[in-house]
C-alpha cells in the first residue's frame, strides 16, 4: 500500500491510542521514514481527523534535535497520516522494563535532553501534555527524540477537550491537569519528574487500581521518599519537580537542564551522553592544523646538550608502572620491546631492517665479491705482452746477463728467428744486452757503445752505422 502515491508501508512498529506507526519507504526521495496512520476504526471520524491535523500543525512548528521531525501530512480514503523522521532506537519504557533502575550517570543526560526538547516546544507555544517513557525514543547513540504530539496544545489553538475531560496518561499526569485545569509548560516538567522517580526507584510514585485513583493520588498524597542510595542533591531536585504547587518547580525546561547538567560535571551543554560526546570532544580538541615541530635530530641534540649542561645527580627512582598482563597496552609494550631482536634492526627514520632483507643484502655482497675476485685472477694471468713471453721470443739469456727477478728463470727454449724486412731480426745480440740489426744498405748497425767482443778486426774497414733505439733489460740493483 502506497500512501500519497509515494510512501510504501514496510512493517508495523507500534500501535497507539489513535494511530498505528509504520516503517515506510519514500519512493520520491529514496529514504526510509516513519508513518503514523489513523486507526481504521477511527477513519471518517471528524474529531480524530481534526486531532491528526492539530498534531501535524503543532509538530511542523517545531525544529529541535531532541524532537522527531515532521516531514509531511496527508489524507486518503477518509483517513489521515503523518510522515515523520524514522528514529532507529527504542522507547524509554522498554529500557525501563529491561533495567528498572538506571544509574544516575546514564539517566541524567537523558532527562536533560528531554528538558531541552520540551523547552523548545514551550518557546514555540506548544505544550506536549503527554510526556511519558513511551513517547521518548532513545537512539543507539543515546540521543533522545520526543514524539507523539497527538494531544498537544498550542497557544493559538481552540480547545478540543470537553469540560471535565483529562488529556494524558494517569501515571504521569500533573496535579493541575488531574483537577481539570489547563496544562502549562510546568505540567510537562512534572511528568519529567515522575519519569526520573521511576528510573531511580524502579517504580512509579503513585499507583492505584484505576486511572482515577492514580490521578487523585497525584493531587492528594505526598510523594514517597526515594531510596537512600540516590544522591541527596538529585533526590532533592526530583522532589522539587514533583511539587504539588507548580511555582515550586523549576521555572523552565532550560533551567531544569542546567540543574541536571550540574549534577554530572562532565555532561556537555547539549546534554548528549558521554558515550557519544567522547569522540566529538576528542575531535574538537585535536588541532585542525598540525603543529610545527623542530627536526627530530635537532630536538635530540638540543635535549642531549641541555642534559649535559644541567645533569642532576643520579637518584634511584622507582620503576615505571607496567600495564596489567593481558591488556591491550601490555601486548603493544611487549611487541615494542622484542621487535628489534625478533624482527630486525631499527634504523630510526629509515624504518626497520628485517633479518630476511639483511640476509639478502649479505648474499648480494658475497656475489659481487666473487665476481671481483674472478676479474682480478684473470688479469694476473700472463698474456702475449707480458715480460715472460717477450723473454722467450728474444732467446736464452747469455752468461754475461744473469736472469733478473723480472725475467723467466725456467730453462731457455730453442726458437727459430723470423726474417724481417730489415734482415735477420730478432737475433741474439751482444753480451751487453743490445740488439743489432743488419740493414741491407749499411751492413751491421750497432749502438754507440759496443762490447769489446764485437769490435772489428784490425785492418778491416768500418762500415757506416745507424742508430737504433736501444731496448734495455731491467736489471736489479
C-alpha positions as a Python dict, from the first residue, in 0.01 Angstrom:
ca = {
    (1, 'X'): (0, 0, 0),
    (2, 'X'): (139, 342, -104),
    (3, 'X'): (9, 650, 75),
    (4, 'X'): (1, 961, -135),
    (5, 'X'): (148, 763, -424),
    (6, 'X'): (497, 765, -267),
    (7, 'X'): (504, 616, 86),
    (8, 'X'): (513, 235, 85),
    (9, 'X'): (440, 77, 424),
    (10, 'X'): (700, -184, 515),
    (11, 'X'): (626, -308, 867),
    (12, 'X'): (431, -205, 1174),
    (13, 'X'): (635, -60, 1460),
    (14, 'X'): (382, 31, 1732),
    (15, 'X'): (12, 89, 1799),
    (16, 'X'): (-117, 388, 1998),
    (17, 'X'): (-448, 519, 2117),
    (18, 'X'): (-536, 688, 1790),
    (19, 'X'): (-293, 561, 1532),
    (20, 'X'): (-51, 298, 1413),
    (21, 'X'): (315, 369, 1349),
    (22, 'X'): (475, 203, 1045),
    (23, 'X'): (818, 192, 896),
    (24, 'X'): (779, 306, 534),
    (25, 'X'): (986, 398, 233),
    (26, 'X'): (964, 727, 46),
    (27, 'X'): (990, 642, -325),
    (28, 'X'): (1026, 1006, -428),
    (29, 'X'): (1323, 1086, -202),
    (30, 'X'): (1453, 727, -172),
    (31, 'X'): (1476, 724, 209),
    (32, 'X'): (1315, 535, 498),
    (33, 'X'): (1057, 723, 703),
    (34, 'X'): (807, 662, 983),
    (35, 'X'): (436, 696, 903),
    (36, 'X'): (167, 738, 1168),
    (37, 'X'): (-171, 630, 1024),
    (38, 'X'): (-510, 686, 1185),
    (39, 'X'): (-651, 356, 1306),
    (40, 'X'): (-912, 200, 1081),
    (41, 'X'): (-1191, 218, 1344),
    (42, 'X'): (-1147, 596, 1363),
    (43, 'X'): (-1141, 654, 986),
    (44, 'X'): (-1405, 907, 884),
    (45, 'X'): (-1442, 1041, 1241),
    (46, 'X'): (-1419, 1419, 1215),
    (47, 'X'): (-1291, 1462, 1572),
    (48, 'X'): (-1000, 1223, 1525),
    (49, 'X'): (-919, 1367, 1184),
    (50, 'X'): (-905, 1713, 1343),
    (51, 'X'): (-671, 1586, 1615),
    (52, 'X'): (-438, 1446, 1347),
    (53, 'X'): (-439, 1781, 1171),
    (54, 'X'): (-364, 1958, 1500),
    (55, 'X'): (-74, 1725, 1572),
    (56, 'X'): (62, 1788, 1222),
    (57, 'X'): (45, 2166, 1264),
    (58, 'X'): (199, 2164, 1612),
    (59, 'X'): (480, 1929, 1509),
    (60, 'X'): (554, 2127, 1192),
    (61, 'X'): (614, 2438, 1406),
    (62, 'X'): (894, 2263, 1598),
    (63, 'X'): (1254, 2215, 1494),
    (64, 'X'): (1494, 2073, 1751),
    (65, 'X'): (1740, 1786, 1758),
    (66, 'X'): (1556, 1634, 2056),
    (67, 'X'): (1218, 1635, 1878),
    (68, 'X'): (1129, 1392, 1599),
    (69, 'X'): (1096, 1598, 1282),
    (70, 'X'): (774, 1602, 1081),
    (71, 'X'): (816, 1565, 703),
    (72, 'X'): (464, 1550, 555),
    (73, 'X'): (91, 1519, 624),
    (74, 'X'): (-182, 1378, 404),
    (75, 'X'): (-534, 1241, 393),
    (76, 'X'): (-651, 946, 188),
    (77, 'X'): (-974, 739, 179),
    (78, 'X'): (-1124, 909, 486),
    (79, 'X'): (-808, 860, 691),
    (80, 'X'): (-502, 1074, 759),
    (81, 'X'): (-133, 1008, 808),
    (82, 'X'): (179, 1180, 935),
    (83, 'X'): (520, 1126, 779),
    (84, 'X'): (800, 1170, 1032),
    (85, 'X'): (1169, 1108, 1085),
    (86, 'X'): (1250, 740, 1134),
    (87, 'X'): (1433, 711, 1466),
    (88, 'X'): (1647, 399, 1496),
    (89, 'X'): (1630, 311, 1864),
    (90, 'X'): (1383, 206, 2131),
    (91, 'X'): (1140, 386, 2361),
    (92, 'X'): (1242, 454, 2719),
    (93, 'X'): (965, 234, 2860),
    (94, 'X'): (1123, -75, 2701),
    (95, 'X'): (1459, 23, 2851),
    (96, 'X'): (1297, 52, 3196),
    (97, 'X'): (1130, -285, 3155),
    (98, 'X'): (1472, -437, 3089),
    (99, 'X'): (1653, -225, 3351),
    (100, 'X'): (1406, -98, 3612),
    (101, 'X'): (1675, 115, 3782),
    (102, 'X'): (1913, 323, 3572),
    (103, 'X'): (2238, 465, 3710),
    (104, 'X'): (2232, 840, 3757),
    (105, 'X'): (2524, 893, 3518),
    (106, 'X'): (2319, 735, 3239),
    (107, 'X'): (1980, 878, 3337),
    (108, 'X'): (2069, 1244, 3387),
    (109, 'X'): (2176, 1312, 3025),
    (110, 'X'): (1851, 1157, 2902),
    (111, 'X'): (1647, 1380, 3133),
    (112, 'X'): (1849, 1687, 3034),
    (113, 'X'): (1786, 1623, 2664),
    (114, 'X'): (1414, 1577, 2733),
    (115, 'X'): (1404, 1908, 2921),
    (116, 'X'): (1576, 2088, 2631),
    (117, 'X'): (1338, 1943, 2374),
    (118, 'X'): (1037, 2041, 2583),
    (119, 'X'): (1178, 2390, 2632),
    (120, 'X'): (1200, 2431, 2253),
    (121, 'X'): (835, 2327, 2224),
    (122, 'X'): (731, 2563, 2506),
    (123, 'X'): (911, 2854, 2342),
    (124, 'X'): (712, 2779, 2025),
    (125, 'X'): (392, 2786, 2232),
    (126, 'X'): (326, 2409, 2231),
    (127, 'X'): (259, 2204, 2547),
    (128, 'X'): (302, 1830, 2499),
    (129, 'X'): (57, 1720, 2775),
    (130, 'X'): (153, 1351, 2743),
    (131, 'X'): (520, 1323, 2841),
    (132, 'X'): (590, 960, 2934),
    (133, 'X'): (864, 700, 2869),
    (134, 'X'): (673, 555, 2573),
    (135, 'X'): (697, 888, 2390),
    (136, 'X'): (1072, 929, 2445),
    (137, 'X'): (1275, 743, 2184),
    (138, 'X'): (1641, 679, 2265),
    (139, 'X'): (1874, 623, 1972),
    (140, 'X'): (2166, 382, 1974),
    (141, 'X'): (2398, 673, 2041),
    (142, 'X'): (2196, 786, 2345),
    (143, 'X'): (2010, 1080, 2190),
    (144, 'X'): (1651, 1145, 2298),
    (145, 'X'): (1374, 1215, 2046),
    (146, 'X'): (1036, 1337, 2176),
    (147, 'X'): (743, 1201, 1973),
    (148, 'X'): (362, 1189, 1969),
    (149, 'X'): (223, 1539, 1994),
    (150, 'X'): (-125, 1393, 1940),
    (151, 'X'): (-277, 1555, 2249),
    (152, 'X'): (-52, 1859, 2250),
    (153, 'X'): (-198, 2206, 2282),
    (154, 'X'): (-82, 2529, 2121),
    (155, 'X'): (-147, 2883, 2241),
    (156, 'X'): (-346, 2977, 1931),
    (157, 'X'): (-538, 2651, 1924),
    (158, 'X'): (-904, 2627, 2010),
    (159, 'X'): (-1000, 2398, 2298),
    (160, 'X'): (-1084, 2046, 2185),
    (161, 'X'): (-1128, 1893, 2531),
    (162, 'X'): (-1473, 1877, 2679),
    (163, 'X'): (-1536, 2005, 3031),
    (164, 'X'): (-1414, 1753, 3288),
    (165, 'X'): (-1212, 1553, 3032),
    (166, 'X'): (-850, 1489, 3124),
    (167, 'X'): (-593, 1451, 2846),
    (168, 'X'): (-282, 1247, 2918),
    (169, 'X'): (-168, 930, 3090),
    (170, 'X'): (-278, 899, 3453),
    (171, 'X'): (56, 766, 3585),
    (172, 'X'): (239, 1080, 3459),
    (173, 'X'): (-38, 1335, 3499),
    (174, 'X'): (29, 1659, 3684),
    (175, 'X'): (-198, 1756, 3977),
    (176, 'X'): (-334, 2063, 3794),
    (177, 'X'): (-430, 1851, 3496),
    (178, 'X'): (-592, 1596, 3725),
    (179, 'X'): (-826, 1861, 3868),
    (180, 'X'): (-917, 1981, 3518),
    (181, 'X'): (-708, 2294, 3495),
    (182, 'X'): (-525, 2377, 3171),
    (183, 'X'): (-184, 2221, 3123),
    (184, 'X'): (118, 2452, 3123),
    (185, 'X'): (489, 2403, 3046),
    (186, 'X'): (537, 2329, 3418),
    (187, 'X'): (295, 2039, 3380),
    (188, 'X'): (534, 1879, 3133),
    (189, 'X'): (817, 1926, 3385),
    (190, 'X'): (611, 1743, 3649),
    (191, 'X'): (585, 1448, 3410),
    (192, 'X'): (965, 1456, 3370),
    (193, 'X'): (990, 1433, 3749),
    (194, 'X'): (770, 1122, 3750),
    (195, 'X'): (996, 961, 3487),
    (196, 'X'): (1304, 1046, 3696),
    (197, 'X'): (1146, 897, 4011),
    (198, 'X'): (1054, 577, 3826),
    (199, 'X'): (1403, 532, 3679),
    (200, 'X'): (1575, 590, 4018),
    (201, 'X'): (1339, 390, 4243),
    (202, 'X'): (1232, 121, 3998),
    (203, 'X'): (864, 207, 4041),
    (204, 'X'): (624, 498, 3990),
    (205, 'X'): (549, 732, 4283),
    (206, 'X'): (172, 672, 4269),
    (207, 'X'): (-27, 365, 4171),
    (208, 'X'): (-387, 251, 4201),
    (209, 'X'): (-645, 10, 4065),
    (210, 'X'): (-788, 264, 3821),
    (211, 'X'): (-672, 571, 3634),
    (212, 'X'): (-899, 787, 3854),
    (213, 'X'): (-739, 657, 4174),
    (214, 'X'): (-394, 732, 4036),
    (215, 'X'): (-496, 1084, 3935),
    (216, 'X'): (-639, 1150, 4283),
    (217, 'X'): (-314, 1027, 4439),
    (218, 'X'): (-118, 1281, 4236),
    (219, 'X'): (-337, 1553, 4383),
    (220, 'X'): (-366, 1447, 4748),
    (221, 'X'): (-92, 1202, 4851),
    (222, 'X'): (264, 1306, 4938),
    (223, 'X'): (549, 1177, 4725),
    (224, 'X'): (717, 870, 4881),
    (225, 'X'): (1087, 925, 4958),
    (226, 'X'): (1346, 795, 4717),
    (227, 'X'): (1587, 517, 4818),
    (228, 'X'): (1880, 624, 5031),
    (229, 'X'): (2118, 508, 4757),
    (230, 'X'): (2015, 807, 4545),
    (231, 'X'): (2238, 1113, 4567),
    (232, 'X'): (2076, 1368, 4806),
    (233, 'X'): (2111, 1656, 4559),
    (234, 'X'): (1944, 1453, 4284),
    (235, 'X'): (1670, 1337, 4522),
    (236, 'X'): (1601, 1696, 4623),
    (237, 'X'): (1569, 1801, 4257),
    (238, 'X'): (1324, 1517, 4183),
    (239, 'X'): (1113, 1613, 4485),
    (240, 'X'): (1112, 1971, 4362),
    (241, 'X'): (984, 1859, 4022),
    (242, 'X'): (703, 1661, 4193),
    (243, 'X'): (580, 1959, 4395),
    (244, 'X'): (204, 1999, 4407),
    (245, 'X'): (250, 2373, 4357),
    (246, 'X'): (371, 2449, 4002),
    (247, 'X'): (551, 2762, 4126),
    (248, 'X'): (789, 2546, 4335),
    (249, 'X'): (914, 2359, 4029),
    (250, 'X'): (1198, 2482, 3805),
    (251, 'X'): (1080, 2778, 3601),
    (252, 'X'): (1156, 2627, 3258),
    (253, 'X'): (1296, 2328, 3079),
    (254, 'X'): (1616, 2521, 3017),
    (255, 'X'): (1665, 2577, 3391),
    (256, 'X'): (1593, 2212, 3460),
    (257, 'X'): (1851, 2103, 3202),
    (258, 'X'): (2111, 2325, 3367),
    (259, 'X'): (2037, 2177, 3711),
    (260, 'X'): (2069, 1824, 3573),
    (261, 'X'): (2396, 1908, 3400),
    (262, 'X'): (2536, 2046, 3725),
    (263, 'X'): (2485, 1707, 3889),
    (264, 'X'): (2710, 1546, 3626),
    (265, 'X'): (3005, 1785, 3570),
    (266, 'X'): (3122, 1614, 3250),
    (267, 'X'): (2786, 1630, 3076),
    (268, 'X'): (2831, 1859, 2771),
    (269, 'X'): (2596, 2157, 2718),
    (270, 'X'): (2398, 1968, 2453),
    (271, 'X'): (2313, 1700, 2709),
    (272, 'X'): (2446, 1417, 2493),
    (273, 'X'): (2568, 1116, 2696),
    (274, 'X'): (2941, 1066, 2733),
    (275, 'X'): (2944, 757, 2512),
    (276, 'X'): (2852, 983, 2219),
    (277, 'X'): (3029, 1302, 2321),
    (278, 'X'): (3370, 1147, 2394),
    (279, 'X'): (3465, 1109, 2026),
    (280, 'X'): (3329, 1453, 1936),
    (281, 'X'): (3517, 1621, 2223),
    (282, 'X'): (3840, 1447, 2125),
    (283, 'X'): (3795, 1555, 1762),
    (284, 'X'): (3727, 1914, 1866),
    (285, 'X'): (4034, 1920, 2091),
    (286, 'X'): (4255, 1796, 1810),
    (287, 'X'): (4414, 2093, 1624),
    (288, 'X'): (4297, 2138, 1267),
    (289, 'X'): (4648, 2240, 1150),
    (290, 'X'): (4932, 2012, 1256),
    (291, 'X'): (5182, 2194, 1480),
    (292, 'X'): (5531, 2272, 1355),
    (293, 'X'): (5796, 2075, 1540),
    (294, 'X'): (6176, 2104, 1506),
    (295, 'X'): (6350, 1815, 1330),
    (296, 'X'): (6390, 1507, 1539),
    (297, 'X'): (6769, 1520, 1515),
    (298, 'X'): (6773, 1882, 1631),
    (299, 'X'): (6544, 1801, 1921),
    (300, 'X'): (6759, 1506, 2018),
    (301, 'X'): (7077, 1718, 2000),
    (302, 'X'): (6923, 2002, 2197),
    (303, 'X'): (6793, 1761, 2457),
    (304, 'X'): (7128, 1590, 2496),
    (305, 'X'): (7310, 1926, 2517),
    (306, 'X'): (7077, 2060, 2782),
    (307, 'X'): (7104, 1733, 2967),
    (308, 'X'): (7485, 1762, 2965),
    (309, 'X'): (7474, 2120, 3085),
    (310, 'X'): (7230, 2061, 3368),
    (311, 'X'): (7291, 1699, 3458),
    (312, 'X'): (7147, 1642, 3805),
    (313, 'X'): (7287, 1398, 4050),
    (314, 'X'): (7176, 1044, 3986),
    (315, 'X'): (6899, 930, 4209),
    (316, 'X'): (6737, 593, 4232),
    (317, 'X'): (6381, 618, 4106),
    (318, 'X'): (6106, 366, 4126),
    (319, 'X'): (6041, 169, 3805),
    (320, 'X'): (5760, 291, 3584),
    (321, 'X'): (5431, 107, 3640),
    (322, 'X'): (5382, -171, 3394),
    (323, 'X'): (5043, -235, 3231),
    (324, 'X'): (4845, -530, 3356),
    (325, 'X'): (4918, -859, 3184),
    (326, 'X'): (4673, -949, 2912),
    (327, 'X'): (4565, -592, 2843),
    (328, 'X'): (4598, -430, 2502),
    (329, 'X'): (4861, -186, 2636),
    (330, 'X'): (5071, -476, 2771),
    (331, 'X'): (5057, -656, 2436),
    (332, 'X'): (5167, -340, 2250),
    (333, 'X'): (5451, -276, 2501),
    (334, 'X'): (5574, -636, 2474),
    (335, 'X'): (5568, -610, 2094),
    (336, 'X'): (5776, -291, 2105),
    (337, 'X'): (6033, -444, 2343),
    (338, 'X'): (6104, -752, 2136),
    (339, 'X'): (6057, -616, 1786),
    (340, 'X'): (6427, -504, 1738),
    (341, 'X'): (6552, -853, 1830),
    (342, 'X'): (6287, -1068, 1671),
    (343, 'X'): (6216, -884, 1351),
    (344, 'X'): (6523, -679, 1260),
    (345, 'X'): (6730, -371, 1328),
    (346, 'X'): (6559, -37, 1387),
    (347, 'X'): (6714, 236, 1170),
    (348, 'X'): (6528, 535, 1309),
    (349, 'X'): (6351, 740, 1045),
    (350, 'X'): (6458, 494, 773),
    (351, 'X'): (6246, 219, 925),
    (352, 'X'): (6343, -132, 1034),
    (353, 'X'): (6592, -358, 857),
    (354, 'X'): (6441, -704, 887),
    (355, 'X'): (6654, -1017, 906),
    (356, 'X'): (6537, -1159, 569),
    (357, 'X'): (6635, -832, 398),
    (358, 'X'): (6970, -831, 579),
    (359, 'X'): (7043, -1187, 462),
    (360, 'X'): (6958, -1086, 105),
    (361, 'X'): (7199, -793, 123),
    (362, 'X'): (7480, -1017, 255),
    (363, 'X'): (7423, -1265, -28),
    (364, 'X'): (7440, -983, -283),
    (365, 'X'): (7770, -858, -133),
    (366, 'X'): (7915, -1211, -149),
    (367, 'X'): (7821, -1247, -517),
    (368, 'X'): (7978, -911, -602),
    (369, 'X'): (8297, -1008, -414),
    (370, 'X'): (8324, -1337, -604),
    (371, 'X'): (8285, -1158, -939),
    (372, 'X'): (8555, -906, -847),
    (373, 'X'): (8796, -1182, -738),
    (374, 'X'): (8744, -1364, -1066),
    (375, 'X'): (8819, -1045, -1262),
    (376, 'X'): (9143, -990, -1068),
    (377, 'X'): (9255, -1352, -1120),
    (378, 'X'): (9205, -1329, -1495),
    (379, 'X'): (9408, -1006, -1509),
    (380, 'X'): (9704, -1170, -1327),
    (381, 'X'): (9748, -1450, -1587),
    (382, 'X'): (10048, -1392, -1842),
    (383, 'X'): (9946, -1264, -2182),
    (384, 'X'): (10122, -1218, -2514),
    (385, 'X'): (10262, -880, -2400),
    (386, 'X'): (10392, -999, -2064),
    (387, 'X'): (10771, -994, -1987),
    (388, 'X'): (10792, -1374, -1975),
    (389, 'X'): (10665, -1413, -2330),
    (390, 'X'): (10898, -1135, -2455),
    (391, 'X'): (11197, -1311, -2299),
    (392, 'X'): (11103, -1636, -2466),
    (393, 'X'): (11092, -1463, -2805),
    (394, 'X'): (11427, -1290, -2756),
    (395, 'X'): (11602, -1618, -2686),
    (396, 'X'): (11800, -1760, -2395),
    (397, 'X'): (11999, -1526, -2181),
    (398, 'X'): (12384, -1529, -2210),
    (399, 'X'): (12615, -1598, -1917),
    (400, 'X'): (12705, -1228, -1913),
    (401, 'X'): (12341, -1138, -1844),
    (402, 'X'): (12219, -1334, -1547),
    (403, 'X'): (11846, -1356, -1520),
    (404, 'X'): (11675, -1094, -1309),
    (405, 'X'): (11365, -1118, -1093),
    (406, 'X'): (11161, -979, -1382),
    (407, 'X'): (11276, -1249, -1629),
    (408, 'X'): (11164, -1604, -1660),
    (409, 'X'): (11407, -1831, -1471),
    (410, 'X'): (11296, -2151, -1644),
    (411, 'X'): (11518, -2338, -1892),
    (412, 'X'): (11552, -2150, -2225),
    (413, 'X'): (11368, -2293, -2519),
    (414, 'X'): (11513, -2310, -2870),
    (415, 'X'): (11325, -2074, -3101),
    (416, 'X'): (11361, -2017, -3470),
    (417, 'X'): (11412, -1649, -3551),
    (418, 'X'): (11193, -1496, -3811),
    (419, 'X'): (11307, -1287, -4101),
    (420, 'X'): (11206, -922, -4106),
    (421, 'X'): (11232, -673, -4392),
    (422, 'X'): (11547, -536, -4229),
    (423, 'X'): (11725, -869, -4232),
    (424, 'X'): (11765, -1126, -3957),
    (425, 'X'): (11559, -986, -3671),
    (426, 'X'): (11538, -1056, -3395),
    (427, 'X'): (11859, -1243, -3330),
    (428, 'X'): (12087, -1290, -3041),
    (429, 'X'): (12254, -963, -2954),
    (430, 'X'): (12588, -886, -2794),
    (431, 'X'): (12673, -974, -2437),
    (432, 'X'): (12586, -627, -2310),
    (433, 'X'): (12216, -681, -2392),
    (434, 'X'): (12199, -453, -2702),
    (435, 'X'): (12010, -555, -3012),
    (436, 'X'): (12190, -536, -3351),
    (437, 'X'): (12015, -516, -3683),
    (438, 'X'): (12168, -593, -4023),
    (439, 'X'): (12049, -343, -4277),
    (440, 'X'): (12078, -414, -4649),
    (441, 'X'): (12248, -79, -4717),
    (442, 'X'): (12488, -22, -4446),
    (443, 'X'): (12568, -365, -4315),
    (444, 'X'): (12588, -415, -3939),
    (445, 'X'): (12438, -138, -3722),
    (446, 'X'): (12533, -120, -3356),
    (447, 'X'): (12483, 107, -3061),
    (448, 'X'): (12730, 389, -2989),
    (449, 'X'): (12882, 182, -2711),
    (450, 'X'): (12990, -166, -2825),
    (451, 'X'): (13100, -460, -2634),
    (452, 'X'): (13473, -531, -2672),
    (453, 'X'): (13398, -865, -2818),
    (454, 'X'): (13207, -700, -3106),
    (455, 'X'): (13495, -462, -3213),
    (456, 'X'): (13609, -513, -3583),
    (457, 'X'): (13940, -682, -3659),
    (458, 'X'): (14247, -477, -3728),
    (459, 'X'): (14277, -352, -4080),
    (460, 'X'): (13915, -412, -4160),
    (461, 'X'): (13707, -131, -4295),
    (462, 'X'): (13443, 7, -4055),
    (463, 'X'): (13104, 21, -4221),
    (464, 'X'): (12867, 309, -4172),
    (465, 'X'): (12641, 273, -3868),
    (466, 'X'): (12292, 382, -3798),
    (467, 'X'): (12149, 433, -3455),
    (468, 'X'): (11858, 218, -3342),
    (469, 'X'): (11666, 297, -3025),
    (470, 'X'): (11807, 80, -2753),
    (471, 'X'): (11593, -172, -2574),
    (472, 'X'): (11742, -250, -2237),
    (473, 'X'): (11655, -508, -1986),
    (474, 'X'): (11571, -403, -1637),
    (475, 'X'): (11843, -512, -1401),
    (476, 'X'): (11817, -529, -1030),
    (477, 'X'): (12046, -311, -827),
}
